[in-house]
Amino acid sequence: MPEQKVLERPPQHQEPPGTESAMKPKPVARRQRTPSGKLEGKVAIVTGGDSGIGRAVSIMFAEEGADVAVVYRESHGDAEATKTLVEAEGRRCILVAGDLGNPTFGQEVVDRTLAAFGRLDVLVNNAAEQHVVDRPEDIPTEQIERTFRSNIFSMFYLTKAALPHMQCGASVINTTSITAWRGSEHLLDYSATKGAIVSFTRSLARMVADRGIRVNGVAPGPIGKDTLLGRPGDPAEVAPCYVFLASEDASYMTGQFLHPNGGEIAGT
């Protein structure tokens, strides 16, 4: 087997929410592949779709035939870039900017999606934030509240607004993290929200199974070289998990999680 070249990724220091356009090198959001129409004619909402995993998911959904509503907070330049990439695949895209931690914004997202596309088939709850703090005593109360509001409260608000408009065969996909299983010595509040997302996903799957709506999750690992594969991962390598879970290929899966993490072992 040929040796794989490891791409060095220096630390990226930005104040939240940050912009992908300022990153060096930039994450790979798209790679050469052969689409097969797995999501032809479907409509998806992707939160945090302006950059990172959300951008890669939006592009790959468009490649597979879906129209996409990209939801983001305030990185307008990144969002416009995602929209251009989605439309380059011949699909429609709308941008919806706002704070998903606001209880009323989720309804606005759904209303605008329905007005633009007339239906809703896939909801990807992906938006999140994190703040590195090394000592529990140093985590500000305001940060704890903001992280929970952005990462888990937002899923409740948007999912509640979306479900009445989703039919049998629809799919909800939630982004959690490897930190929900192994923890993190620098991301206590973030890891706690990701653990909550695991329980949210499993419980919601039980609640809506009788409607024929599937609910699953993706738990990415570190995008870095400290993995069994010994190389960095990219958003474009995570996005196929979302395509699979959104498609009929995953018709017998609900309450489950996929773990694209380069072989990182979840546990102690």
C-alpha positions as CSV (number, residue, x, y, z in Angstrom):
1,M,0.0,0.0,0.0
2,P,1.5,3.4,-1.0
3,E,2.4,5.7,1.9
4,Q,-0.2,8.5,2.4
5,K,1.1,12.0,2.6
6,V,0.2,13.7,5.9
7,L,-1.1,17.3,5.5
8,E,0.0,19.5,8.4
9,R,-2.7,21.6,10.0
10,P,-1.5,24.4,12.2
11,P,-3.8,25.6,15.0
12,Q,-6.5,27.9,13.8
13,H,-7.0,30.8,16.3
14,Q,-10.2,32.7,15.7
15,E,-12.8,34.2,17.9
16,P,-16.2,32.4,17.6
17,P,-18.0,32.0,15.3
18,G,-14.9,32.3,13.0
19,T,-14.8,32.1,9.2
20,E,-13.7,29.3,7.0
21,S,-12.3,31.8,4.5
22,A,-9.6,32.8,7.0
23,M,-8.4,29.2,7.6
24,K,-5.0,28.1,6.2
25,P,-5.1,25.5,4.8
26,K,-8.8,25.5,4.1
27,P,-10.8,22.3,4.9
28,V,-11.7,20.2,1.9
29,A,-15.4,20.4,1.4
30,R,-15.7,18.6,-1.9
31,R,-13.9,15.8,-3.6
32,Q,-14.3,13.9,-6.9
33,R,-17.0,11.3,-6.7
34,T,-19.8,9.8,-8.8
35,P,-23.3,10.8,-7.5
36,S,-26.1,8.3,-7.9
37,G,-29.2,10.4,-7.2
38,K,-29.8,9.1,-3.7
39,L,-31.6,12.3,-2.7
40,E,-33.2,13.3,-6.0
41,G,-36.1,15.7,-5.5
42,K,-35.7,16.0,-1.8
43,V,-35.4,19.2,0.3
44,A,-33.0,19.5,3.2
45,I,-32.3,22.0,6.0
46,V,-28.6,22.0,7.1
47,T,-27.7,24.1,10.1
48,G,-24.1,25.4,10.3
49,G,-24.1,24.9,6.6
50,D,-21.9,27.9,5.9
51,S,-18.6,26.0,6.6
52,G,-16.9,22.9,7.7
53,I,-19.0,19.7,7.9
54,G,-22.2,21.6,7.2
55,R,-20.8,23.0,3.9
56,A,-19.6,19.6,2.8
57,V,-23.0,18.0,3.6
58,S,-24.8,20.8,1.7
59,I,-22.6,20.3,-1.4
60,M,-22.9,16.5,-1.3
61,F,-26.7,16.7,-0.8
62,A,-26.9,18.9,-3.9
63,E,-24.7,16.4,-5.8
64,E,-27.2,13.7,-4.9
65,G,-30.2,15.8,-6.1
66,A,-31.5,17.8,-3.1
67,D,-32.3,21.4,-2.7
68,V,-30.8,22.9,0.4
69,A,-31.7,25.6,3.0
70,V,-28.4,26.6,4.5
71,V,-28.8,28.0,8.1
72,Y,-26.0,29.9,9.7
73,R,-25.4,32.6,12.3
74,E,-23.4,35.5,10.8
75,S,-20.6,34.4,8.5
76,H,-22.3,35.8,5.4
77,G,-19.2,35.4,3.1
78,D,-18.8,31.7,3.9
79,A,-22.6,31.2,3.5
80,E,-22.6,32.8,0.0
81,A,-19.7,30.6,-1.0
82,T,-21.6,27.5,0.1
83,K,-24.7,28.7,-1.9
84,T,-22.5,29.1,-5.0
85,L,-21.2,25.6,-4.6
86,V,-24.6,24.1,-4.1
87,E,-26.0,25.9,-7.1
88,A,-23.1,24.8,-9.2
89,E,-24.5,21.3,-8.9
90,G,-27.7,22.5,-10.5
91,R,-29.8,22.6,-7.3
92,R,-31.6,25.4,-5.5
93,C,-30.3,27.0,-2.3
94,I,-31.5,29.6,0.1
95,L,-29.6,31.2,3.0
96,V,-31.2,31.8,6.4
97,A,-29.2,33.8,8.9
98,G,-29.9,33.9,12.6
99,D,-29.4,32.5,16.1
100,L,-30.8,29.0,16.4
101,G,-30.7,29.4,20.2
102,N,-33.6,31.8,19.8
103,P,-36.8,29.8,20.4
104,T,-38.6,31.5,17.5
105,F,-35.9,31.3,14.9
106,G,-36.5,27.6,14.2
107,Q,-40.0,28.3,13.0
108,E,-38.7,31.0,10.7
109,V,-36.2,28.6,9.2
110,V,-39.0,26.1,8.5
111,D,-41.4,28.7,7.1
112,R,-38.8,30.1,4.7
113,T,-37.8,26.6,3.6
114,L,-41.4,25.6,2.8
115,A,-42.0,28.9,1.1
116,A,-39.0,28.4,-1.2
117,F,-39.3,24.6,-1.9
118,G,-42.7,23.5,-0.8
119,R,-41.6,20.5,1.3
120,L,-39.1,19.2,3.9
121,D,-37.5,15.8,3.8
122,V,-34.3,16.0,5.7
123,L,-33.2,18.0,8.8
124,V,-29.5,18.1,9.6
125,N,-29.0,19.6,13.1
126,N,-25.3,20.4,12.8
127,A,-24.6,23.9,14.2
128,A,-22.5,24.0,17.3
129,E,-19.9,26.1,19.1
130,Q,-17.1,25.2,21.5
131,H,-14.7,27.2,23.8
132,V,-11.5,25.7,25.1
133,V,-11.1,26.0,28.9
134,D,-8.6,23.9,30.8
135,R,-10.0,24.2,34.4
136,P,-13.7,23.6,35.3
137,E,-13.5,26.5,37.7
138,D,-12.7,28.8,34.9
139,I,-15.8,28.2,32.7
140,P,-18.0,31.3,32.9
141,T,-21.7,30.7,33.6
142,E,-22.6,32.7,30.6
143,Q,-20.5,30.3,28.4
144,I,-22.2,27.2,29.8
145,E,-25.6,28.7,29.0
146,R,-24.6,29.9,25.6
147,T,-23.0,26.5,24.6
148,F,-26.1,24.6,25.7
149,R,-28.4,27.0,24.0
150,S,-26.5,26.8,20.7
151,N,-25.7,23.1,20.7
152,I,-28.8,21.3,22.2
153,F,-31.6,23.8,22.9
154,S,-31.4,24.7,19.2
155,M,-32.1,21.1,18.2
156,F,-35.3,21.1,20.3
157,Y,-36.5,24.3,18.8
158,L,-35.8,23.5,15.1
159,T,-36.9,19.9,15.3
160,K,-40.2,20.9,17.0
161,A,-40.9,23.3,14.2
162,A,-39.8,20.9,11.4
163,L,-41.6,17.6,12.4
164,P,-45.2,18.7,11.6
165,H,-44.0,19.1,8.0
166,M,-42.1,15.9,7.6
167,Q,-43.7,12.8,6.1
168,C,-43.1,9.1,6.3
169,G,-39.6,8.4,5.0
170,A,-38.2,11.7,6.2
171,S,-34.9,11.8,8.2
172,V,-33.5,13.8,11.0
173,I,-29.7,13.6,11.4
174,N,-27.9,15.1,14.5
175,T,-24.2,15.9,14.7
176,T,-22.7,14.8,18.0
177,S,-19.0,14.1,18.6
178,I,-16.5,11.5,19.8
179,T,-16.3,13.6,23.0
180,A,-19.7,12.3,24.0
181,W,-18.1,8.9,24.4
182,R,-14.5,9.6,25.6
183,G,-14.9,13.1,27.1
184,S,-12.5,16.0,26.7
185,E,-10.1,17.6,29.1
186,H,-10.5,21.0,27.4
187,L,-14.2,21.0,26.3
188,L,-16.3,20.2,29.4
189,D,-19.5,22.1,28.5
190,Y,-19.2,21.2,24.8
191,S,-18.8,17.5,25.6
192,A,-21.8,17.6,27.9
193,T,-23.9,19.0,25.1
194,K,-22.7,16.3,22.7
195,G,-23.7,13.7,25.3
196,A,-27.1,15.3,25.5
197,I,-27.4,15.0,21.7
198,V,-26.9,11.3,21.9
199,S,-29.8,10.9,24.3
200,F,-31.9,13.4,22.3
201,T,-31.3,11.3,19.2
202,R,-32.2,8.0,20.7
203,S,-35.3,9.3,22.5
204,L,-36.6,11.2,19.5
205,A,-36.1,8.1,17.3
206,R,-38.5,6.2,19.6
207,M,-41.0,9.1,19.7
208,V,-41.4,9.4,15.9
209,A,-40.8,5.9,14.7
210,D,-44.6,5.3,14.3
211,R,-44.6,8.2,11.8
212,G,-42.0,6.5,9.7
213,I,-39.4,9.3,10.4
214,R,-35.9,8.1,11.1
215,V,-33.6,9.8,13.5
216,N,-29.8,9.1,13.5
217,G,-26.6,10.8,14.4
218,V,-23.0,11.3,13.2
219,A,-20.2,11.5,15.7
220,P,-17.1,12.9,14.0
221,G,-13.7,12.5,15.6
222,P,-10.7,14.8,15.5
223,I,-9.8,16.3,12.2
224,G,-6.1,15.8,12.7
225,K,-3.3,13.2,12.3
226,D,-3.5,11.6,15.7
227,T,-5.6,8.7,14.5
228,L,-5.0,5.1,13.5
229,L,-4.9,6.2,9.8
230,G,-2.2,8.7,10.7
231,R,-3.5,11.5,8.6
232,P,-5.9,14.4,8.8
233,G,-9.5,14.0,8.0
234,D,-11.6,16.5,6.0
235,P,-15.3,17.5,6.0
236,A,-15.7,15.8,2.6
237,E,-14.9,12.5,4.3
238,V,-17.5,13.0,6.9
239,A,-20.3,14.1,4.6
240,P,-21.0,10.7,3.0
241,C,-22.3,9.5,6.4
242,Y,-25.1,12.1,6.2
243,V,-26.0,11.2,2.6
244,F,-26.3,7.5,3.6
245,L,-28.5,8.3,6.7
246,A,-30.7,10.6,4.6
247,S,-31.2,8.1,1.8
248,E,-33.2,5.0,1.4
249,D,-30.0,3.0,1.8
250,A,-30.5,3.6,5.6
251,S,-34.2,2.7,5.6
252,Y,-33.8,0.2,8.4
253,M,-31.6,2.4,10.7
254,T,-32.9,4.7,13.4
255,G,-31.5,5.7,16.8
256,Q,-28.0,4.9,15.5
257,F,-24.7,6.7,15.1
258,L,-21.9,6.6,12.6
259,H,-18.4,7.4,13.7
260,P,-16.1,8.9,11.0
261,N,-13.0,9.4,13.1
262,G,-10.0,7.9,11.4
263,G,-9.9,5.0,13.8
264,E,-9.9,7.1,16.9
265,I,-11.0,4.7,19.7
266,A,-14.0,6.0,21.7
267,G,-13.5,5.1,25.3
268,T,-10.8,4.9,27.8
